[in-house]
Amino acid sequence: MWTPLINCLYLSYNFISAASTLMGSCQLQGHFSLNEMYQAGDVILGGLFEVHFLAVFPELSFRSAPELPYCEQFDMASFQQAQTMVFAIDEINKNPKLLPKITLGYHLYDNCVMLGMAFRAAISLVSGTEESFSNLNCTGPPPVIGIVGDSNSTPSIAISSVLGLFRVPIVSYFATCSCLSNRKQYPSFFRTIPSDAFQVRAMVNILKHFGWTWVGLIYSDDDYGNYAAQSFLQDIQVYGGCVAFTEILPLNNNRKYIEHVVGVIQASTARVIVVFSTSTYVLPLMDEVVLQNVTNRQWIASEAWATSPVFHTQRLLPFLGGTLGIAIRRGEIQGLREFLLHLRPKNDQHNNMVRIFWEKMFGCRFNPGGKGDKQCSGQEDLSSKDTAYSDVKELRASYNVYKTVYALAHALHDLTECDEERGPFSENRCADITNLQPWQLVHYLQKVNFTTGFGDHVSFDKNGDALAIYDVMNWHPSSDGSINVRTVGVVNEGAATGKVLTLDEDAIYWNFKMKKAPLSVCSESCPPGTRQATRKGLPVCCFDCLPCGDGEISNVTNAIECTVCPDEFWSNTDKDQCVPKEVEFLSYEDPLGISLTTASLLGTCFCALVMIIFCQNRNTPIVRANNSELSFLLLLSLKLCFLCVLLFIGRPQLWTCQLRHAVFGISFVLCVSSILVKTMVVIAVFKSSRPEGKGSMKWFGTTQQRCTVLILTALQVVICIVWLSNSSPAPNKNSQHISSKIVYECAIGSVAGFSLLLGYIGLLAAISFLLAFLARNLPDNFNEAKFITFSMLIFCAVWIAFVPAYVSSPGKYAVAVEIFAILASSFGLLGAIFAPKCFIILLHPEKNTKKAIMGRQIAK
């Protein structure tokens, strides 16, 4: 960008050097028409200030020498900044401890907020304004040893790009572009105002504090605006915010485009608008805002216009009231107001800036040329005028100018205090004050470290940037209906407490009906218990809120993802907290558990009752038939079957888990083996009643019956011992079947062991059923086989239905199904085998005789 400019300067330098060699002196080819202030001194400091807002350039015809540009719209606040530099130099010259042997002078130019004017002024400062010079007067300090300014970023970039080649120190008091922190491109640039990188972070901190994630961005089409916007877009993305729209303010203040920008503002749902620009380009925008009556917007002002007085009017209060802005640190300068009020104009062409100021202030002219023009005397009273020039209550830019001058003075003072043979330059030499080079001052500027009278610390980091401290400003309505800017907070990245942003929210004025901070989001915040789901094709700030799934929670607002609860926890109803899972087991307090316990005890009582009946009638034929001992053994085993149910109810423990299946398996084998032996006895008795089978009963005597039952039961006992020894059942917390609950169950340990236990019971039951079925057609006096067939049919049907029901039942209901199968089969056996006998014993005792029993066969 600056290559042609640098080449031009280089060729000019070679031309001047050649002319100096050939002719012995160089002649100044022309003068720039610039407004200036000048005071001689041993060392001169240059200054660039935007005293006028606008520079008017004549048209270029290239047929004659162009007319000189001129400036319009005098700015009192900027002139105060220029006078602050004059005051600081005057104060330093009177200070015996700072530069005691050197008198500082100054040479200040007006840049008119235009790059061309600023560059003309900078070249004039470094080249000098003498008509000619020769090799004889080339010694001594250069025309200026350093430059205070420029106030804008774009001129600072241009000037530093060129003057940085010669290491001329430039210390800006208001240029904030983050690009100027690049030490390779701008090696001699310093500033007493923080970089835009810090400013952007400060503004993002404000957005974050109020939860504003949906904002509009407007910036000027210059280096200040472009770099700030680029930095803002990066930082707000890190914060998690989104930019609803991005618009550029044209440098030519194009009315149609500004109308377009305001139209975008009106159409957008964003209630917060961030503006990076100088007041020069913001003012036309606000004029259009007023015309289109755009209200209910929260403006966030960058430091370039946050304190600008041009907006503090009654007309703009309804639209800009409540604006929050970032401003450079306010300071106080003792004696400045008195100095400003004692200013007097001089009849000197090098101080025409003061004369222009005087004419603008008092509405007079030193050289009246028309009718009605008021003559300026130069003795008018400045204290009679209340303008931004004499207002020292909110010194910000002026305070930065003050710090800038003192930074250069302290660097120069350190340079003059250098100890010989301990200097920082080659061969440990110090700088020669009689032949001072600008680059030598750069070395000392980098090491400047002092504290102002107001108590602010001034130093530069490795990039030439100052400490990042800002005031947060808020625009309040004043008593006269205009805008009054107040400080409501501080942004300090170097705060010892670590708290970067400090705000007094009670002191903030909100220009909304609710008198509180507005809501500026694309989507309402997702409450705890939900998560964000980004809408397709829209920024991440535009989302839907989806509830967390079962077993997942989000306990923060705007959660990106839901968190899965730990294994033993589950989400509550609101999905915002993990709570311990409900532990489920079949308990004695459960209605189902109570019902099954009652049934178990009832079955046990029935068995006991039948046993009592049989004991009282043990000598009757119906009890003695088919070995009454087996009947009592069968009743005992059924009682154990009913009682083993109690081991299945209650909180599983190791001993209950081990016993429940063992007792169940042994009890049922004892029961089924007794039935099997009874069936075999019935068949043997029938065969022995026939001539061909009279010897069959000797194989089924009482001893053989007992041994058979004992052996068959012993096999089940062995199976249980092996199972419990190798892989014992144990309590287990199961969350696989029901995710929301912990099913406290007994894990069977070994599937093979459990299958073998059930399979053995099933084998005995199948054999009993088969034998009973084959013996179903025996005569009535052998009808025991029919009862056994019916009982085993019930038994097998129950346990065949048990398998699919058990597998498909969740949690505690699986245990309930197993208990139900035990009870159903037990009641089936009890009813089918013993109910007919009890019926005869209790209701038809006349049939409980040997004659009656044996007579059935005779009747047939």
ZAMAR-499934 format. One record per residue (C-alpha): residue in three letters; x negated, y, z negated. Coordinates in steps of 0.5 Angstrom, whole numbers, padded with zeros to 4 digits, always signed. Layout:
# ZAMAR-499934
alaXYZ
...
# end
This chain:
# ZAMAR-499934
met+0000+0000+0000
trp-0005+0005-0002
thr-0011+0002+0003
pro-0010+0008+0008
leu-0010+0013+0002
ile-0016+0010+0000
asn-0020+0010+0006
cys-0018+0017+0008
leu-0021+0019+0001
tyr-0027+0015+0002
leu-0028+0018+0009
ser-0027+0025+0006
tyr-0032+0024+0001
asn-0037+0022+0006
phe-0036+0028+0010
ile-0037+0032+0004
ser-0043+0029+0003
ala-0045+0030+0010
ala-0043+0037+0010
ser-0047+0038+0004
thr-0053+0035+0006
leu-0053+0039+0013
met-0051+0045+0011
gly-0053+0045+0003
ser-0046+0047+0001
cys-0039+0045+0001
gln-0033+0049+0003
leu-0026+0048+0000
gln-0021+0047+0006
gly-0015+0050+0003
his-0011+0051-0003
phe-0005+0047-0005
ser+0001+0051-0008
leu+0002+0049-0015
asn+0005+0051-0021
glu+0000+0051-0026
met-0003+0053-0033
tyr-0011+0054-0034
gln-0015+0055-0040
ala-0023+0055-0039
gly-0027+0051-0044
asp-0034+0047-0045
val-0030+0040-0043
ile-0023+0041-0039
leu-0017+0036-0040
gly-0012+0036-0034
gly-0005+0035-0034
leu+0001+0033-0030
phe+0008+0035-0032
glu+0015+0035-0029
val+0017+0042-0030
his+0021+0042-0024
phe+0026+0037-0022
leu+0026+0037-0015
ala+0021+0039-0010
val+0023+0041-0003
phe+0019+0039+0003
pro+0019+0043+0010
glu+0020+0040+0016
leu+0014+0038+0020
ser+0014+0040+0027
phe+0007+0038+0028
arg+0006+0044+0033
ser+0004+0049+0027
ala+0001+0049+0020
pro+0006+0046+0015
glu+0009+0051+0010
leu+0008+0049+0003
pro+0013+0045-0001
tyr+0016+0049-0007
cys+0020+0046-0013
glu+0027+0048-0016
gln+0031+0046-0022
phe+0026+0048-0028
asp+0026+0043-0034
met+0026+0046-0041
ala+0024+0040-0044
ser+0019+0038-0040
phe+0016+0045-0041
gln+0016+0044-0048
gln+0011+0038-0047
ala+0006+0042-0043
gln+0006+0047-0048
thr+0005+0041-0053
met-0001+0039-0050
val-0004+0047-0050
phe-0002+0047-0058
ala-0006+0040-0059
ile-0012+0043-0055
asp-0011+0049-0059
glu-0011+0045-0066
ile-0017+0041-0064
asn-0021+0047-0062
lys-0019+0050-0069
asn-0021+0043-0073
pro-0028+0044-0075
lys-0029+0036-0076
leu-0026+0034-0069
leu-0031+0036-0063
pro-0034+0042-0067
lys-0039+0043-0062
ile-0035+0043-0056
thr-0029+0047-0054
leu-0023+0044-0050
gly-0020+0047-0044
tyr-0014+0045-0040
his-0012+0045-0033
leu-0004+0043-0032
tyr+0000+0042-0026
asp+0007+0041-0024
asn+0009+0035-0021
cys+0016+0037-0019
val+0018+0029-0020
met+0015+0028-0013
leu+0010+0023-0011
gly+0007+0028-0006
met+0006+0034-0011
ala+0003+0029-0016
phe-0002+0027-0012
arg-0004+0034-0009
ala-0004+0036-0017
ala-0009+0030-0019
ile-0013+0031-0013
ser-0014+0038-0014
leu-0016+0037-0022
val-0021+0032-0020
ser-0024+0036-0014
gly-0024+0043-0017
thr-0021+0049-0015
glu-0028+0053-0013
glu-0028+0056-0006
ser-0035+0052-0005
phe-0041+0048-0009
ser-0048+0046-0007
asn-0053+0042-0010
leu-0055+0047-0014
asn-0049+0047-0019
cys-0047+0040-0018
thr-0049+0038-0025
gly-0045+0039-0032
pro-0039+0036-0033
pro-0034+0034-0028
pro-0028+0039-0026
val-0024+0035-0031
ile-0026+0029-0036
gly-0019+0026-0036
ile-0012+0027-0034
val-0006+0027-0039
gly+0000+0024-0035
asp+0003+0023-0030
ser+0010+0022-0034
asn+0013+0017-0028
ser+0010+0010-0026
thr+0010+0011-0019
pro+0006+0017-0019
ser+0001+0014-0024
ile+0001+0008-0020
ala-0002+0012-0014
ile-0006+0016-0018
ser-0009+0011-0022
ser-0010+0007-0015
val-0015+0012-0013
leu-0018+0015-0019
gly-0019+0009-0022
leu-0024+0007-0017
phe-0028+0013-0020
arg-0026+0011-0027
val-0023+0017-0028
pro-0019+0016-0035
ile-0012+0017-0034
val-0008+0017-0040
ser+0000+0017-0039
tyr+0005+0019-0044
phe+0011+0017-0041
ala+0009+0012-0035
thr+0012+0005-0037
cys+0012+0000-0031
ser+0009-0006-0034
cys+0005-0007-0027
leu+0000-0001-0030
ser-0002-0006-0035
asn-0006-0010-0030
arg-0014-0008-0032
lys-0016-0011-0025
gln-0012-0006-0021
tyr-0012+0000-0026
pro-0019+0000-0030
ser-0018+0007-0033
phe-0011+0007-0034
phe-0008+0008-0041
arg-0002+0010-0044
thr+0001+0012-0051
ile+0008+0009-0049
pro+0009+0002-0049
ser+0010-0002-0043
asp+0017-0004-0040
ala+0015-0011-0042
phe+0016-0009-0049
gln+0022-0004-0047
val+0025-0010-0044
arg+0024-0015-0050
ala+0027-0009-0054
met+0033-0008-0050
val+0034-0016-0050
asn+0034-0016-0057
ile+0040-0011-0058
leu+0044-0016-0053
lys+0042-0022-0057
his+0044-0018-0063
phe+0051-0017-0061
gly+0052-0023-0057
trp+0052-0020-0050
thr+0051-0025-0045
trp+0055-0022-0039
val+0052-0016-0037
gly+0051-0011-0031
leu+0044-0009-0029
ile+0043-0002-0025
tyr+0036+0001-0024
ser+0033+0006-0019
asp+0029+0004-0013
asp+0022+0006-0015
asp+0017+0002-0019
tyr+0019+0004-0026
gly+0026+0001-0024
asn+0024-0005-0020
tyr+0019-0007-0025
ala+0023-0006-0031
ala+0029-0010-0027
gln+0024-0016-0025
ser+0022-0016-0032
phe+0029-0016-0035
leu+0032-0021-0031
gln+0026-0026-0033
asp+0027-0024-0040
ile+0035-0025-0040
gln+0035-0032-0037
val+0030-0034-0043
tyr+0035-0031-0048
gly+0041-0035-0045
gly+0044-0029-0042
cys+0047-0028-0035
val+0047-0022-0030
ala+0054-0021-0027
phe+0052-0016-0022
thr+0045-0012-0020
glu+0045-0005-0016
ile+0040+0000-0014
leu+0041+0007-0015
pro+0038+0010-0008
leu+0033+0015-0009
asn+0036+0020-0004
asn+0043+0020-0008
asn+0047+0017-0003
arg+0054+0019-0005
lys+0057+0013-0001
tyr+0052+0008-0004
ile+0054+0011-0011
glu+0061+0010-0010
his+0060+0003-0008
val+0056+0002-0015
val+0061+0005-0019
gly+0066+0000-0015
val+0062-0006-0017
ile+0062-0003-0024
gln+0070-0003-0024
ala+0071-0009-0021
ser+0066-0013-0026
thr+0068-0017-0032
ala+0062-0015-0035
arg+0063-0009-0041
val+0056-0008-0042
ile+0051-0005-0037
val+0044-0004-0037
val+0041+0002-0033
phe+0033+0003-0032
ser+0032+0009-0029
thr+0030+0017-0030
ser+0036+0022-0031
thr+0035+0025-0024
tyr+0038+0018-0021
val+0043+0017-0027
leu+0046+0024-0027
pro+0049+0023-0020
leu+0052+0016-0022
met+0055+0019-0028
asp+0058+0024-0024
glu+0062+0019-0020
val+0064+0015-0026
val+0067+0021-0029
leu+0071+0022-0022
gln+0073+0015-0022
asn+0075+0015-0029
val+0071+0009-0031
thr+0072+0008-0039
asn+0071+0002-0044
arg+0064+0001-0042
gln+0058+0000-0046
trp+0052+0003-0043
ile+0045+0001-0045
ala+0040+0007-0043
ser+0033+0006-0042
glu+0028+0010-0045
ala+0027+0015-0039
trp+0034+0017-0040
ala+0036+0015-0047
thr+0035+0022-0050
ser+0036+0026-0044
pro+0040+0033-0046
val+0043+0033-0039
phe+0048+0028-0041
his+0050+0031-0048
thr+0056+0035-0045
gln+0063+0035-0047
arg+0065+0032-0040
leu+0061+0026-0041
leu+0063+0024-0048
pro+0069+0020-0046
phe+0065+0016-0041
leu+0058+0016-0045
gly+0060+0016-0052
gly+0057+0010-0056
thr+0051+0009-0051
leu+0046+0005-0054
gly+0039+0007-0052
ile+0031+0005-0053
ala+0027+0011-0054
ile+0020+0012-0056
arg+0018+0013-0063
arg+0020+0020-0066
gly+0015+0024-0069
glu+0014+0031-0072
ile+0008+0036-0071
gln+0007+0041-0076
gly+0007+0048-0073
leu+0009+0047-0066
arg+0015+0051-0066
glu+0012+0057-0069
phe+0007+0056-0063
leu+0012+0055-0058
leu+0016+0062-0060
his+0009+0066-0060
leu+0008+0064-0053
arg+0007+0070-0048
pro+0006+0071-0041
lys+0000+0073-0037
asn-0001+0076-0031
asp-0006+0071-0028
gln-0005+0066-0022
his-0007+0060-0026
asn-0002+0061-0031
asn+0004+0062-0026
met+0008+0056-0030
val+0009+0061-0036
arg+0012+0067-0032
ile+0017+0062-0028
phe+0019+0059-0035
trp+0020+0066-0038
glu+0024+0068-0032
lys+0028+0062-0032
met+0029+0063-0040
phe+0031+0070-0040
gly+0034+0071-0033
cys+0030+0076-0031
arg+0024+0077-0026
phe+0017+0080-0027
asn+0017+0083-0019
pro+0025+0084-0018
gly+0026+0085-0011
gly+0033+0086-0010
lys+0039+0090-0013
gly+0041+0087-0020
asp+0035+0084-0022
lys+0033+0085-0029
gln+0026+0087-0030
cys+0022+0082-0035
ser+0018+0086-0040
gly+0014+0080-0043
gln+0016+0081-0050
glu+0023+0078-0050
asp+0024+0074-0056
leu+0024+0067-0055
ser+0027+0065-0062
ser+0034+0069-0060
lys+0035+0063-0055
asp+0037+0056-0057
thr+0034+0051-0051
ala+0031+0044-0051
tyr+0024+0048-0051
ser+0025+0050-0058
asp+0028+0044-0060
val+0023+0040-0064
lys+0028+0036-0068
glu+0027+0030-0064
leu+0020+0030-0061
arg+0019+0024-0057
ala+0016+0025-0050
ser+0012+0031-0053
tyr+0010+0027-0059
asn+0007+0022-0054
val+0003+0028-0051
tyr+0001+0030-0057
lys-0002+0023-0059
thr-0005+0023-0052
val-0009+0029-0052
tyr-0012+0027-0059
ala-0014+0020-0056
leu-0018+0024-0051
ala-0021+0028-0056
his-0023+0023-0061
ala-0026+0019-0055
leu-0030+0025-0053
his-0032+0026-0061
asp-0034+0019-0061
leu-0038+0020-0055
thr-0042+0026-0058
glu-0043+0022-0064
cys-0047+0017-0061
asp-0054+0015-0064
glu-0059+0015-0060
glu-0062+0009-0058
arg-0056+0005-0060
gly-0052+0007-0055
pro-0047+0003-0051
phe-0050+0004-0044
ser-0056+0001-0041
glu-0062+0001-0045
asn-0058+0003-0051
arg-0057+0010-0048
cys-0052+0015-0050
ala-0048+0019-0045
asp-0051+0026-0044
ile-0046+0031-0045
thr-0049+0036-0040
asn-0048+0031-0035
leu-0042+0027-0037
gln-0039+0022-0033
pro-0031+0020-0033
trp-0033+0013-0034
gln-0037+0014-0040
leu-0031+0016-0043
val-0027+0010-0041
his-0031+0006-0046
tyr-0030+0010-0052
leu-0022+0011-0050
gln-0022+0003-0051
lys-0024+0003-0058
val-0020+0009-0060
asn-0017+0008-0067
phe-0014+0014-0071
thr-0008+0016-0075
thr-0004+0022-0073
gly-0002+0027-0079
phe+0005+0024-0078
gly+0003+0017-0080
asp+0003+0014-0074
his-0003+0009-0072
val-0006+0010-0065
ser-0010+0005-0061
phe-0010+0001-0055
asp-0010-0006-0053
lys-0015-0009-0048
asn-0010-0007-0042
gly-0010+0000-0045
asp-0003-0001-0048
ala+0000+0002-0054
leu+0003-0001-0060
ala+0010-0003-0059
ile+0015+0001-0063
tyr+0022+0004-0061
asp+0027+0008-0064
val+0035+0005-0062
met+0039+0011-0061
asn+0046+0012-0061
trp+0051+0017-0058
his+0055+0020-0063
pro+0061+0026-0061
ser+0059+0032-0064
ser+0063+0037-0068
asp+0064+0042-0061
gly+0066+0036-0057
ser+0059+0034-0054
ile+0054+0029-0055
asn+0049+0028-0061
val+0044+0023-0061
arg+0042+0019-0067
thr+0037+0014-0069
val+0041+0008-0072
gly+0035+0003-0072
val+0028+0001-0070
val+0025-0004-0066
asn+0018-0006-0068
glu+0014-0012-0065
gly+0008-0011-0070
ala+0013-0011-0076
ala+0010-0014-0082
thr+0016-0018-0084
gly+0017-0021-0077
lys+0024-0018-0076
val+0023-0014-0069
leu+0030-0011-0069
thr+0033-0007-0075
leu+0040-0004-0074
asp+0044+0000-0079
glu+0051-0002-0076
asp+0055+0002-0080
ala+0052+0008-0077
ile+0053+0006-0070
tyr+0059+0010-0066
trp+0063+0005-0061
asn+0067+0008-0056
phe+0073+0003-0056
lys+0080+0003-0059
met+0078-0002-0064
lys+0072+0002-0066
lys+0067-0004-0066
ala+0062-0008-0062
pro+0066-0010-0055
leu+0066-0017-0053
ser+0062-0018-0046
val+0062-0025-0044
cys+0063-0029-0038
ser+0067-0035-0042
glu+0069-0035-0049
ser+0064-0038-0054
cys+0065-0045-0055
pro+0067-0047-0062
pro+0063-0052-0066
gly+0066-0059-0064
thr+0066-0057-0056
arg+0060-0057-0051
gln+0059-0052-0045
ala+0060-0055-0038
thr+0058-0050-0033
arg+0062-0048-0028
lys+0060-0050-0021
gly+0057-0045-0017
leu+0057-0040-0023
pro+0052-0037-0027
val+0050-0041-0034
cys+0054-0036-0038
cys+0060-0038-0034
phe+0063-0045-0037
asp+0068-0049-0040
cys+0069-0052-0047
leu+0070-0059-0047
pro+0071-0063-0053
cys+0066-0068-0056
gly+0067-0075-0055
asp+0068-0080-0061
gly+0062-0081-0065
glu+0059-0074-0062
ile+0059-0067-0066
ser+0057-0060-0065
asn+0056-0056-0071
val+0054-0050-0067
thr+0057-0045-0063
asn+0056-0045-0055
ala+0053-0052-0056
ile+0050-0055-0049
glu+0050-0062-0051
cys+0054-0066-0057
thr+0050-0070-0062
val+0051-0077-0063
cys+0052-0079-0070
pro+0047-0084-0073
asp+0049-0091-0074
glu+0053-0091-0080
phe+0056-0084-0079
trp+0062-0082-0075
ser+0065-0075-0072
asn+0071-0072-0076
thr+0077-0070-0073
asp+0074-0063-0071
lys+0068-0066-0068
asp+0063-0061-0072
gln+0061-0066-0077
cys+0058-0073-0078
val+0062-0077-0084
pro+0060-0084-0087
lys+0064-0089-0083
glu+0070-0092-0086
val+0068-0099-0089
glu+0073-0104-0087
phe+0074-0111-0090
leu+0080-0115-0092
ser+0081-0112-0099
tyr+0086-0114-0105
glu+0089-0107-0105
asp+0090-0108-0098
pro+0098-0109-0096
leu+0095-0115-0092
gly+0090-0117-0097
ile+0096-0117-0102
ser+0101-0121-0098
leu+0095-0127-0096
thr+0093-0127-0103
thr+0100-0128-0105
ala+0101-0134-0100
ser+0095-0137-0102
leu+0097-0137-0110
leu+0104-0139-0108
gly+0101-0145-0104
thr+0097-0147-0110
cys+0103-0147-0114
phe+0107-0151-0109
cys+0101-0156-0109
ala+0101-0156-0117
leu+0108-0157-0117
val+0108-0163-0112
met+0103-0166-0116
ile+0107-0165-0123
ile+0113-0168-0119
phe+0108-0174-0117
cys+0105-0175-0124
gln+0112-0175-0127
asn+0114-0180-0122
arg+0108-0184-0121
asn+0111-0191-0122
thr+0117-0190-0117
pro+0116-0194-0111
ile+0116-0187-0106
val+0110-0185-0110
arg+0106-0192-0110
ala+0107-0193-0103
asn+0101-0192-0099
asn+0096-0191-0105
ser+0099-0186-0109
glu+0091-0184-0111
leu+0090-0182-0104
ser+0097-0177-0105
phe+0094-0174-0111
leu+0087-0173-0107
leu+0091-0170-0101
leu+0094-0165-0106
leu+0088-0163-0109
ser+0084-0162-0103
leu+0090-0158-0100
lys+0090-0154-0107
leu+0083-0153-0105
cys+0085-0150-0098
phe+0089-0145-0101
leu+0084-0143-0106
cys+0079-0142-0101
val+0083-0137-0098
leu+0081-0132-0104
leu+0074-0132-0102
phe+0075-0129-0095
ile+0079-0123-0099
gly+0075-0118-0102
arg+0068-0114-0100
pro+0063-0119-0097
gln+0057-0121-0102
leu+0052-0126-0101
trp+0055-0132-0105
thr+0062-0131-0102
cys+0059-0131-0095
gln+0056-0137-0097
leu+0061-0141-0100
arg+0067-0139-0096
his+0066-0143-0090
ala+0063-0149-0094
val+0069-0149-0099
phe+0073-0149-0093
gly+0070-0154-0089
ile+0069-0159-0094
ser+0076-0158-0097
phe+0079-0159-0090
val+0075-0165-0089
leu+0077-0168-0095
cys+0084-0167-0093
val+0084-0169-0086
ser+0080-0175-0088
ser+0085-0177-0094
ile+0090-0177-0088
leu+0086-0181-0084
val+0085-0186-0089
lys+0093-0186-0090
thr+0094-0187-0083
met+0090-0193-0083
val+0093-0196-0089
val+0100-0195-0086
ile+0097-0199-0080
ala+0094-0204-0084
val+0100-0205-0088
phe+0104-0206-0082
lys+0099-0211-0079
ser+0099-0215-0086
ser+0107-0216-0086
arg+0106-0220-0080
pro+0103-0227-0080
glu+0098-0226-0075
gly+0095-0220-0079
lys+0096-0222-0086
gly+0088-0221-0088
ser+0088-0214-0085
met+0089-0211-0092
lys+0083-0214-0095
trp+0079-0209-0091
phe+0083-0203-0093
gly+0083-0204-0101
thr+0083-0198-0106
thr+0075-0198-0106
gln+0074-0198-0098
gln+0079-0192-0098
arg+0075-0188-0103
cys+0069-0190-0100
thr+0071-0188-0093
val+0074-0181-0096
leu+0067-0180-0099
ile+0063-0182-0093
leu+0067-0177-0089
thr+0067-0172-0094
ala+0059-0173-0095
leu+0058-0172-0088
gln+0061-0165-0088
val+0057-0163-0094
val+0051-0165-0091
ile+0053-0161-0085
cys+0054-0155-0090
ile+0047-0156-0094
val+0043-0156-0087
trp+0047-0150-0085
leu+0046-0146-0091
ser+0039-0148-0092
asn+0037-0146-0085
ser+0041-0140-0083
ser+0046-0138-0088
pro+0052-0133-0087
ala+0050-0126-0090
pro+0054-0120-0091
asn+0053-0115-0084
lys+0056-0108-0083
asn+0058-0109-0076
ser+0060-0103-0071
gln+0060-0106-0065
his+0067-0108-0064
ile+0070-0102-0067
ser+0065-0096-0066
ser+0069-0091-0071
lys+0069-0096-0077
ile+0064-0101-0080
val+0067-0107-0081
tyr+0064-0111-0087
glu+0064-0118-0085
cys+0060-0125-0086
ala+0056-0126-0081
ile+0056-0134-0080
gly+0048-0134-0079
ser+0048-0140-0074
val+0053-0141-0069
ala+0051-0148-0068
gly+0052-0150-0075
phe+0059-0146-0076
ser+0061-0150-0069
leu+0059-0157-0072
leu+0063-0155-0078
leu+0069-0154-0074
gly+0068-0159-0069
tyr+0067-0164-0075
ile+0074-0162-0078
gly+0077-0162-0071
leu+0074-0169-0069
leu+0077-0172-0076
ala+0084-0169-0074
ala+0084-0171-0067
ile+0083-0178-0069
ser+0088-0178-0075
phe+0093-0175-0070
leu+0092-0180-0065
leu+0092-0186-0070
ala+0099-0183-0073
phe+0102-0182-0066
leu+0100-0189-0064
ala+0104-0191-0070
arg+0110-0187-0069
asn+0114-0193-0067
leu+0113-0197-0074
pro+0120-0199-0077
asp+0123-0194-0082
asn+0119-0197-0088
phe+0113-0195-0085
asn+0115-0188-0083
glu+0109-0185-0087
ala+0106-0185-0080
lys+0111-0180-0077
phe+0110-0175-0082
ile+0103-0175-0081
thr+0104-0175-0074
phe+0108-0169-0075
ser+0103-0166-0080
met+0097-0167-0075
leu+0101-0164-0069
ile+0102-0157-0073
phe+0095-0157-0076
cys+0092-0158-0069
ala+0097-0153-0066
val+0095-0148-0071
trp+0087-0149-0070
ile+0088-0149-0062
ala+0092-0142-0063
phe+0087-0140-0068
val+0081-0139-0063
pro+0083-0134-0058
ala+0087-0130-0063
tyr+0080-0130-0068
val+0076-0128-0062
ser+0081-0122-0060
ser+0082-0119-0067
pro+0078-0113-0069
gly+0075-0112-0076
lys+0079-0114-0082
tyr+0084-0117-0077
ala+0079-0123-0075
val+0079-0125-0082
ala+0086-0125-0083
val+0087-0129-0077
glu+0082-0134-0080
ile+0086-0134-0087
phe+0093-0135-0083
ala+0090-0141-0080
ile+0088-0144-0086
leu+0095-0142-0090
ala+0099-0144-0084
ser+0095-0151-0083
ser+0096-0152-0090
phe+0103-0151-0091
gly+0104-0155-0085
leu+0101-0161-0088
leu+0104-0160-0095
gly+0111-0159-0092
ala+0111-0165-0087
ile+0108-0170-0091
phe+0110-0168-0098
ala+0117-0165-0097
pro+0121-0171-0095
lys+0118-0175-0101
cys+0120-0169-0106
phe+0127-0169-0103
ile+0128-0176-0105
ile+0125-0176-0111
leu+0129-0169-0114
leu+0135-0170-0110
his+0136-0177-0108
pro+0133-0181-0114
glu+0138-0187-0112
lys+0134-0188-0105
asn+0127-0188-0110
thr+0128-0196-0111
lys+0124-0201-0108
lys+0131-0204-0106
ala+0133-0198-0102
ile+0126-0197-0099
met+0126-0205-0096
gly+0133-0205-0094
arg+0132-0200-0089
gln+0129-0206-0085
ile+0134-0210-0086
ala+0140-0206-0084
lys+0136-0205-0078
# end
